[in-house]
Amino acid sequence: MTTTASSASHSHHLSPAFPGRAPWGTASKLRAWQQGAMEKYIQEQPRDFLAVATPGAGKTTFALTLASWLLHHHVVQQVTVVAPTEHLKKQWAEAAARVGIKLDPEYSAGPLGREYDGVAVTYAGVGVRPMLHRNRVEQRKTLVILDEIHHAGDTKSWGEACLEAFEPATRRLALTGTPFRSDTNPIPFVTYEEGPDGIRRSAADYTYGYGSALADGVVRPVIFLSYSGNMRWRTKAGDEIEARLGEPMTKDAVSQAWRTALDPRGDWMPAVLRAADRRLTEVRKAIPDAGALVIASDQDSARAYAKLIRDITGHKATLVLSDDTGASAKIDEFSNSDDRWMVAVRMVSEGVDVPRLAVGVYATTISTPLFFAQAVGRFVRSRRRGETASVFLPTVPDLLSFANEMEKERDHVLDRPKKDGEEDPYAESEKEMEEANREQDEDTGEQDMLPFEALESDAVFDRVMYNGAEFGMQAHPGSEEEQDYLGIPGLLEPDQVQLLLQKRQARQIAHSRRKPDTEADLLELPAERRPVVSHKELMELRRKLNTMVGAYVHQSGKPHGVIHTELRRVCGGPPAAEATAGQLRQRIAKVQEWATRMR
């Protein structure tokens, strides 16, 4: 068997059929990164290979081309694909059939039918019966393709089952678009290397990041449109709190304001869905079959969003509630139609291959970078040069941070040092990841136990984020200023997107300057001069207020509690722990005023 790099290149010009097989490698030409990864693999012939490629780059094509090569050269005799969900398992079997590899997606036990070259299973399925798969792997030389391998670290049992089942495999190919996890569970068959700082990080054998894929025209540029607005809710204690999305507040308050925004009974979601539908109409002028997806937190919200979409557009939205057989059929039907909208819950965000999706609404409170990257990955697959993707977000600091870091390539970190006072955006609880990656999106009843009640919400167009830069001034939904950004053409080169956004912002600023001050009912500053304040900065304001109150205690002789109560009475608002940045600044100014008077 030839194992040189040149043979990789040559192999793609061989006769397109195996002896007695259907054509292999149906793509007439591999993308440069796929060819590069193939050549590296064939030259090195490793037992384990980790390929990290941004969502939409074509990991499946690479994996199946490599599987064909290994089968053709008798390195392996069968293939096992492990996927995160039932839907993806079937998707893999369909894609493999197109290149002449027959995988059984319904395999459960016993001998494999002679007509099959292998099986497609889920991580959960391997977790239930690891020895069944180990026996199969031991009987014949096997290539195991571990799709989105970070899922093998979802639970300790899944990781252990994968190790047990596939330790004897002849070859293992691990794939992921998002190698980092929100925890420090080691991922099976992944190599970790210690850096100069003593921290162990995952080491990929081949990496193809979003920035590289964007430069190559393999993925679409993503325009993020963020919406702020005033939120009002009632806490469990019965206090009514009002806050503006994007204002610095405690983590709990951010979460409650965010949930209030996503409540379908308020005005925020209808306004954002109307804006997203207008954006979709604009995109469809250039991409006639472009579709839109709302990623919802739970089934009740998903149903309510689907009803809102019907009321707004006059057209029914495809509703996908769980990862079952019916859901797969619905997703396939939507993919092959030119319908406008799909509403789905959680896990459909990862790996679902609907290349025509070009507009998204992030209507879930899952705030892990892993889930965010997977969700955005649904919209970036490019079919022709110049297509753009648009994702609508609430103005929440974590989400804006993830949006601005789209091009950052990350590795899975095993050791995470804790620094005093530093918030780690990846240190989300394992429970949240389990929620995000739940295979069946059943109703949990958790919504009934939330410690608040959403009362009221409105929406304000806040900013556009693109390529790490921020554009735009605040504008009312339906206004000319908002339409300036919603009306950006759907076919543009990445540099044209940047130029157009700069022009739109300049026009908005010029228009603002001509208006009388009395008409400026929104914060009329360009986005880059309106930073979304972090939780850390909020803590700093709270610390400053407590220091000022402490100094005033000595000056006035009044207890701390009395002064805080008086500040709340005079300035309004909730206790300091729940107060917004504006409310804290107001109280700091007031206590300074009191202290000055006493001198």
C-alpha positions, 0 to 999 in steps of 0.5 A: 500500500502506498502511503506517500502524500502524493498518492493522496492527490493521485488517488482522487484521479483514480477510476471512480469505482472500487471493484464491485462498488459504487463511485467513491468520493463523489465530489469532483474536487476536494476543498483545499483544507480537505485535500490538505488534511487527506494528504497529512493523514495518508503521509502519517498514517496515524491510528488517531486523528483529530480534525477540527473544522469550523461548522459548514466547512465540510467535515462529513465529505472529508471523513467519508473520502478518507473512509473510502480511501481506507476501505479501498486500500484495505487498511480497514474492512468496516466503518462505524460512525458515532453521531450525537443524535438520531437525526445526524446518525441517519444523515451520516448514513445517507451521505455515506450511501452517496459515496458508495459506503452502506451504513446501517443507521438502525443497527441495534444488535447481532450480526450486521447484514452482508450488504452493509459496510458498517453502522451509524450509531449515537453516543447514547447508544454506545453508552448503553451497550459498549461491549456489543460495539467492542465485539464488532470492532475486534472481529474486523479491522474498523475505522471509527468516525467520532462525529462532534467528539466533544459529546464523548465527554458529556457524561463520564459514562459516555466517555468510558463507554467510547473507550471500552467500545473503540479501544481495539479499533484499527483507526479512529477519526475524531471530528469537531467544529467546536473542540472546546467544552465548558468543563474539564472532562477529558475527551477520549482518543484526544491528545492533550499537550502541556503548554509553557503555562502548565495547562494541558490543551487538546492538540488537533492534527488538522485545524481549519478555523472560521477565519480561514474558511471565510477567507476561502469563501467556504463559509458565509460572513455572519452579521449579528443584529442585536436588540436591547429594550426595557424589561420589567419582571417580578421576583419570587420575593414580589419585588418589581424590577425594571432594567434595560438589556445591555445595562450592567446588572447581576448575573441573576438579573441578566438571566431574568431580563433575558428570559423576560425578553424571550417571553412570547407574551411581551413586545420584544419577541414579536418586534425581533421576529418582524425585523428578522422576517424583513431581513429574510425578505431582503436576503431572498431577493438574492437567495430565493430559497433562503430560510430562517430558524428560531432556536427556542429554549423549550416546547411551549416557547417554540409553539408560541413563536411559531404562532407569532410567525404565522400572525406576522407573516401569514405563513405557517412555520415548520415546528420541530419539537424533539429529536425523534423520527418525525422531527427528522422528516420535518427537517428534511422536508423543510430543507428541500422546500422553499418555506420561510421559517422553522422553529426548533428546540435546542439540540436541532442547532447542532449538525442539522444540515439545512444549507439554505438557512441564512437568517437566525433568531437566538431565542434561548438562554443557553449561554455557553460558547460551545452551544453558541458556536454550534447554533451559529454554525447552522447559518454559515454554510456557503453554497455560492460566493457572496452569501451572507448570514444574519443572526438576531440576538438579545443585547446580552454581554456573553452573547455579544462577546461570543459574536465578537470572537467568531474567528477565535480558534480554541482548544479544549482546556483540561486545567483551568487556573482560577484568578481572583475576581475573574469571570470564566465564560467557559465555567458554565455548569455541567447541568447547563450543558446537559440541558443544551445537549439533551437528545429529547427536548421534553418539557421539564416543568422547569419554566413553572419554577422560575423565580420571577414573572415576566411582566413587560418588554419592548425592543430597541434596535441596538447594534450590528456586529461584524468581523469583531467591529460594532456599528449602528445607533439605537433605533425604534423597530420599524424605523428608517434607521433600523431598515438601513441595516435590515436592508443590506443586500444578501449577496456581498463579499466580506469586505463589501459588508464592512464598507456598507456597514460603515456607510450606513452608520455614517449616514445614521450619525449625520441624520442624528446631528440634524435632529433637535435634541428634544427628539433624541428619545434614544441613546444616540451614540455609535455602538463602539461608544456604547460598550455593553458593561460586564458583570465585573464592571457592575461589581466595581460600581457596587463596591464603590457604592459600598465604600462611599456608604461606609465613609458616610457611616462614619461621617453621619453616625447612621448604620449602613442599612439605614443609608442604603434604605434612604438611597433606595427611597430617594433614587428608587429601584431595587436593593443594591444587589439587583440594581442596574449600573445607572441606578448604582451611579445615581446612588453614588452621586447622591451619597457624594452629595450628602457627604459634601453637604455635611462638610 
